[in-house]
């Protein structure tokens, strides 16, 4: 049981909107909750990621430096707030969540904003030319989690909302699961995550996607010309 003390102060509006859902996606992937019921931490290599987090929650958080065991520098936001911490618990997040996380309580209306936050946190996008299929240009949208329950839940909701299934694989070192969407399915995910050019996002990942889609557009035009001949 928690000790009684001063009434906690509300610093963040927990009313659901697109920005709050995106921020929760970031916490789900790059964040952690301490076991003291107060401290929330978000760590990233990207300053823009932390600035986006501050913007979405409407708080000018201090950004500090953090070094991991290998001496690599990261950036982080740390703050204590019992009200927001309890809200995150109600959503389904917990301390030491990485291996145990499952279903989260995200309103349907804001699910793809949440998913965009997850993508900017632990997701990735990659593309390549596949010589097996007329030098076909391939690309994938990938989401990652150490929790199988969570990755299965993500897949289920995406399938319900976008009618695409993707496929699940293990990382090469068997430390986490990957939910992958290839080409046609990837395009559906991209369209739903970036439904508006003004959505908050990590610009380097969005730019990587846009460059691949430019190549894809040129390739589709080339194939159309070949078929007409």
C-alpha positions as CSV (number, residue, x, y, z in Angstrom):
1,X,0.0,0.0,0.0
2,X,1.3,3.4,-0.9
3,X,2.1,5.9,1.9
4,X,-0.2,8.9,2.1
5,X,1.3,12.2,1.2
6,X,0.6,15.4,-0.6
7,X,-2.1,15.1,-3.3
8,X,-0.3,14.4,-6.6
9,X,-0.3,17.1,-9.2
10,X,-1.6,16.5,-12.7
11,X,0.9,17.7,-15.3
12,X,-0.4,15.8,-18.3
13,X,-3.9,15.7,-19.8
14,X,-4.8,12.0,-20.1
15,X,-7.7,12.7,-22.4
16,X,-7.2,10.5,-25.5
17,X,-6.1,12.2,-28.7
18,X,-3.6,11.4,-31.6
19,X,-0.6,12.9,-29.8
20,X,-1.2,11.1,-26.5
21,X,-1.5,7.8,-28.4
22,X,1.7,8.5,-30.3
23,X,3.5,9.3,-27.0
24,X,2.3,6.1,-25.4
25,X,3.6,4.2,-28.4
26,X,7.0,5.7,-27.7
27,X,6.8,4.7,-24.0
28,X,5.7,1.2,-25.0
29,X,8.9,0.7,-27.0
30,X,11.6,3.0,-25.8
31,X,10.3,3.8,-22.3
32,X,10.2,2.2,-18.9
33,X,8.4,2.5,-15.6
34,X,10.3,2.3,-12.4
35,X,9.0,0.0,-9.6
36,X,8.5,3.0,-7.2
37,X,5.2,4.0,-8.8
38,X,6.4,7.4,-9.8
39,X,9.3,7.5,-12.3
40,X,8.9,7.4,-16.1
41,X,11.9,7.2,-18.4
42,X,12.1,7.5,-22.2
43,X,15.5,6.9,-23.8
44,X,16.5,7.5,-27.4
45,X,19.5,8.3,-29.6
46,X,17.3,10.8,-31.4
47,X,16.8,14.2,-29.8
48,X,13.9,14.8,-32.2
49,X,12.2,11.7,-30.6
50,X,12.3,13.3,-27.2
51,X,11.2,16.7,-28.5
52,X,8.2,15.0,-30.2
53,X,7.4,13.3,-26.9
54,X,7.5,16.6,-25.0
55,X,5.3,18.2,-27.7
56,X,2.8,15.5,-27.7
57,X,2.4,15.6,-23.9
58,X,2.5,19.4,-23.7
59,X,5.4,19.5,-21.2
60,X,8.8,21.0,-21.7
61,X,10.8,18.1,-20.3
62,X,14.5,18.4,-19.6
63,X,16.7,16.2,-21.9
64,X,19.8,14.7,-20.3
65,X,22.6,12.4,-21.3
66,X,22.8,8.7,-20.5
67,X,25.6,6.2,-21.2
68,X,25.0,2.5,-21.5
69,X,27.4,-0.3,-20.3
70,X,29.3,-0.1,-23.6
71,X,29.9,3.6,-23.2
72,X,27.5,4.6,-25.9
73,X,25.8,7.9,-25.4
74,X,22.0,8.2,-25.5
75,X,19.5,10.9,-24.5
76,X,16.7,10.6,-22.1
77,X,13.7,12.2,-20.4
78,X,13.0,11.2,-16.8
79,X,10.1,12.6,-14.7
80,X,8.0,11.6,-11.8
81,X,4.2,11.9,-11.8
82,X,1.9,9.5,-10.0
83,X,-1.2,10.4,-11.9
84,X,0.3,9.8,-15.3
85,X,2.1,6.7,-14.0
86,X,-1.2,5.3,-12.8
87,X,-2.7,6.2,-16.2
88,X,0.0,4.1,-18.0
89,X,-0.7,1.2,-15.6
90,X,-4.4,1.4,-16.6
91,X,-3.4,1.2,-20.3
92,X,-1.5,-2.0,-19.6
93,X,2.1,-0.9,-19.2
94,X,4.1,-2.2,-16.2
95,X,7.5,-2.1,-14.7
96,X,9.9,-4.5,-16.4
97,X,7.4,-4.8,-19.2
98,X,9.6,-6.0,-22.1
99,X,9.1,-9.7,-21.7
100,X,5.6,-9.7,-20.1
101,X,3.6,-7.0,-22.0
102,X,0.5,-8.1,-23.8
103,X,-2.7,-6.3,-24.8
104,X,-2.8,-2.6,-24.3
105,X,-6.0,-0.5,-24.0
106,X,-5.8,1.9,-26.9
107,X,-8.9,3.5,-28.4
108,X,-9.6,2.2,-31.9
109,X,-9.7,5.8,-33.3
110,X,-6.1,6.4,-32.2
111,X,-4.6,2.9,-32.7
112,X,-2.5,3.9,-35.8
113,X,-1.1,6.9,-34.0
114,X,-0.1,4.6,-31.2
115,X,1.4,2.2,-33.8
116,X,3.4,5.1,-35.4
117,X,4.9,5.7,-32.0
118,X,5.8,2.0,-31.7
119,X,7.3,2.2,-35.2
120,X,9.4,5.3,-34.3
121,X,10.5,3.5,-31.1
122,X,11.5,0.0,-32.0
123,X,10.3,-0.4,-35.6
124,X,12.3,-0.2,-38.8
125,X,11.8,0.1,-42.5
126,X,14.2,-1.3,-45.1
127,X,14.1,-1.8,-48.9
128,X,16.3,-3.6,-51.5
129,X,16.4,-4.8,-55.1
130,X,15.5,-8.5,-55.4
131,X,17.2,-9.9,-58.5
132,X,15.0,-13.0,-58.4
133,X,11.9,-11.1,-59.7
134,X,12.9,-8.9,-62.6
135,X,15.0,-6.8,-60.2
136,X,12.0,-6.2,-58.1
137,X,12.1,-3.4,-55.6
138,X,11.1,-4.9,-52.2
139,X,10.4,-3.1,-48.9
140,X,9.2,-4.0,-45.4
141,X,7.7,-2.3,-42.4
142,X,8.8,-4.1,-39.2
143,X,7.7,-3.9,-35.6
144,X,9.7,-5.5,-32.8
145,X,9.1,-6.7,-29.2
146,X,10.6,-9.1,-26.8
147,X,7.1,-10.1,-25.7
148,X,5.4,-12.7,-27.9
149,X,2.1,-11.8,-26.3
150,X,2.4,-8.2,-27.3
151,X,3.5,-8.9,-30.9
152,X,0.6,-11.3,-31.4
153,X,-1.8,-8.6,-30.0
154,X,-0.3,-6.0,-32.4
155,X,-0.8,-8.4,-35.3
156,X,-4.4,-9.2,-34.3
157,X,-5.4,-5.5,-34.1
158,X,-3.7,-4.5,-37.3
159,X,-5.4,-7.4,-39.1
160,X,-8.8,-6.2,-37.7
161,X,-8.2,-2.6,-38.7
162,X,-6.4,-3.0,-42.0
163,X,-7.2,-6.5,-43.2
164,X,-3.6,-7.5,-43.5
165,X,-1.8,-10.3,-41.6
166,X,2.0,-9.8,-42.0
167,X,4.2,-12.5,-40.6
168,X,6.2,-13.0,-37.4
169,X,9.8,-14.0,-37.2
170,X,12.5,-14.2,-34.5
171,X,15.6,-12.0,-34.6
172,X,18.9,-13.6,-35.5
173,X,20.0,-13.8,-31.9
174,X,16.5,-15.0,-30.7
175,X,16.1,-12.1,-28.4
176,X,13.0,-10.5,-29.8
177,X,10.1,-11.1,-32.2
178,X,9.5,-9.2,-35.4
179,X,6.1,-8.5,-37.1
180,X,6.9,-7.8,-40.7
181,X,4.7,-6.4,-43.5
182,X,6.0,-6.7,-47.1
183,X,5.3,-4.4,-50.0
184,X,1.5,-4.3,-50.6
185,X,0.7,-4.9,-46.9
186,X,3.5,-2.4,-45.9
187,X,1.8,0.2,-48.0
188,X,-1.4,-0.3,-46.1
189,X,0.4,0.2,-42.8
190,X,2.2,3.3,-44.1
191,X,-1.0,4.9,-45.3
192,X,-2.7,4.4,-42.0
193,X,0.2,5.5,-39.9
194,X,0.9,8.6,-42.0
195,X,-2.7,9.5,-42.8
196,X,-1.9,13.2,-42.6
197,X,1.3,15.0,-43.6
198,X,1.2,16.9,-40.3
199,X,1.3,13.9,-38.0
200,X,4.0,13.9,-35.4
201,X,6.8,11.4,-36.4
202,X,10.5,10.8,-36.5
203,X,11.5,12.5,-39.7
204,X,14.5,10.3,-40.5
205,X,12.2,7.2,-40.7
206,X,9.5,8.9,-42.6
207,X,12.1,10.2,-45.1
208,X,13.5,6.7,-45.6
209,X,10.0,5.5,-46.4
210,X,9.4,8.4,-48.8
211,X,12.6,7.7,-50.7
212,X,11.6,4.0,-51.2
213,X,8.2,5.0,-52.4
214,X,9.7,7.3,-55.0
215,X,11.7,4.4,-56.3
216,X,8.6,2.2,-56.2
217,X,6.6,4.8,-58.1
218,X,9.2,4.9,-60.9
219,X,9.4,1.1,-61.0
220,X,5.6,0.8,-61.4
221,X,5.6,3.4,-64.3
222,X,8.4,1.4,-66.0
223,X,6.5,-1.9,-65.7
224,X,3.4,-0.2,-67.2
225,X,5.4,1.1,-70.2
226,X,6.8,-2.4,-70.8
227,X,3.4,-4.0,-70.7
228,X,2.1,-1.6,-73.3
229,X,4.8,-2.5,-75.8
